[in-house]
Amino acid sequence: MVLKKHDFIFIKNNTTFVLSEKFVNNLMLKGKKNISEKIIFNIFKILQKITVKNSIFIIKFSLLNSSIVLSTYRIKNKKKVVVREIPFILSLKKRILSIIKFILNFIRLKLKGSFLINLKNEIIKILKKNSDLLLKKEQTFLSALKNKAYAHFRWF
């Protein structure tokens, strides 16, 4: 299977962007784009070998399955020491970008094993719905619901 750029285009509700570019840009460290592209394509190949379905479909489904709908924004009051967390709804593009960053940072924090194996395992856990990321997603959703009284403060 030859992976091409147009295979990774994600289209929903007139929002289009290329998934592989977003993964590569968030994976890139010290400007080494070539290395991060190799990592992404290796992940697609590994997922294709393991599963019966298309690896692009698997990654898209896992991203949509674990995307965060509500998020909070912290605002500090200059006069007082009060910090308010204001909930707001993320657009589809920001949902997927935030979950890509969230997944990659979560895997970087895991120090054991290689990055490829950890990412593959995390995507499979998300599909099976027993990942720690889904628990953190629920925690952020609940914290946003707790602070819904401050939802009218949204000016950012």
C-alpha positions, 0 to 999 in steps of 0.5 A: 500500500502506497500512502499519499498525501491525499489519503490523509485529508480529513473532511467533515462539515466543510472543514478540510485539513491534512491529518499527516501534516498535523501529526508531523508538525506536532511530532517535529522536534528541533526542525527534523521534519524528515524524521517525524514523517518517517515515524508517522508512515511507520505507524501507518504501516504497523497499524495496517499489518496488525488490523484488517481495516484501513490504518487511516480509518483507524486513526481518524476513528480513534481521533474522533472517539477521543476528541474533547468537546468542551475545554476550559480557559484559565483567566487570572484576576489582576487585583485578586488572586482568583483564577477562573476557569471558563468553559467553551466549546471547541470547533472541529478543527481545534478538537482534533488538533488538541487531541493530537497534541494531547496524545503525543504529549501523553506518549512522550511522558511514558518513558518505557519502550519506543515511541512507535510501540507506545503510539500503536498501543495507545491507538488500539486502547482508544479503539477498545475504549480502555485508555487513560486518555479517555479518563482524562477526557472525562475529567476535563469535561467534568471540570468544564461542566462544574464551571459552567456558571462562568460561561458568560465571561467568554470574551477571548 
